[in-house]
Amino acid sequence: MTDARIYLSPPDVSDVERKLLLDAFDSNWVAPVGPDLDAFEAQVAELIGVRHAVALSSGTAALHLALMAAGVRRGDTVLVPSFTFAASANAVMYLDARPVFLDSTPDTWNVDPRLVAEELRLRAARGQLPRAVIAVDMYGQCADYEPLLVACDRYGVALIEDAAEALGASYRGRAAGSFGLAGVLSFNGNKIITTGGGGMLVTDDGRIATQARYLATQAREPVPHYEHRAVGHNYRLSNLLAAVGRGQVQRLDELIAARRRTARYYRTALGDLPGLTFMPVADYGTPNWWLTCLLVDAGTFGADRDRIIEHLGRQNIEARPAWKPMHLQPVFRDCVMRGGAVSADLFRRGLCLPSGSALSDHDRERVVAAVRAVAR
Ligand SMILES: *Cc1c(COP(=O)(O)O)cnc(C)c1O
């Protein structure tokens, strides 16, 4: 008999979410409006310490609206880390703008702030400043916002924080999602909290929140008939899903603690193996430990990253390579890239281990045993 499959980062929902969902159902607020939606937004805004939150159908929709808030238009450029999930760059393409990709720093796997500053300096000299910079909080660890904000402020370029993976993380005491013009959260099934699919735009700027809400609800003017002055989108989150989100946020501390336990366990139980290097944790903040990722040096470990993934797969354990950088993606072949060696190496050697908050001790032991079995 084989053990049950261990997934990379499955949803972790409980009776708390179930009750809130059924209460919402019974209330008949089965629509993209309702009291749970309002409560969910208020709860997340308070948690992050921002004035406004707009619940949306996905993190990608939130990125799209955040870029619109930054004024991104056809022909603009937007600086984007190459080492990210495709949604960060796709949202730029939706607006007929072009991403310029930047490499990461090996210290945090996040975008290198020196590359951002340098690219802004060069573009300012040419009179070709980007309309916005997107920073991504990779695998639940914040980017280095102090130098990023200094560089963006110097040239008056908007910063957007893609905190899709980082709810609950912090940077120098400030919550992930609170940096720049607007922050973006995701509640996709594999994220630290889930609504089964959803996202949020968070911001201190009331005009941005109002505009995002307007564009997310088909750009309906506030008159009795259907009046439209702009092309809108259908991007609002359902009230039922917001009810699930309310329960997940209530449990966020517990979910983060569980992932942190797993991260610590992996570090202890695999730390003695030569050839494995865990993703560095910067001293400027606290991650939410969304995924535990490491680099595999095939020579010293005795097997390469792909062999580990294959072996784990045979043990019914899901593990994945780190993100494939955008500058290596066929769809972005024609985009400009600055640097690239770091993100290419993270992709070649990076391994993400099962990190779900419902992982049992037995699950963790299975993962460790399977990784150790491939080691030299
Ligand atoms: C998940 C993710 C997104 C997109 O969020 P969805 O809710 O899946 O649309 C965007 N950026 C990053 C870095 C992500 O990990």
The ligand as an ORCA input file, in Angstrom:
! r2SCAN-3c Opt
* xyz 0 1
  C       0.004     33.390     -7.439
  C       0.739     34.564     -7.928
  C       0.109     35.560     -8.682
  C      -1.266     35.436     -9.237
  O      -2.269     35.231     -8.346
  P      -3.627     34.515     -8.849
  O      -4.547     34.720     -7.705
  O      -3.289     33.074     -9.083
  O      -4.088     35.194    -10.082
  C       0.837     36.679     -9.019
  N       2.119     36.815     -8.664
  C       2.768     35.874     -7.959
  C       4.194     36.107     -7.581
  C       2.110     34.707     -7.582
  O       2.773     33.755     -6.923
*
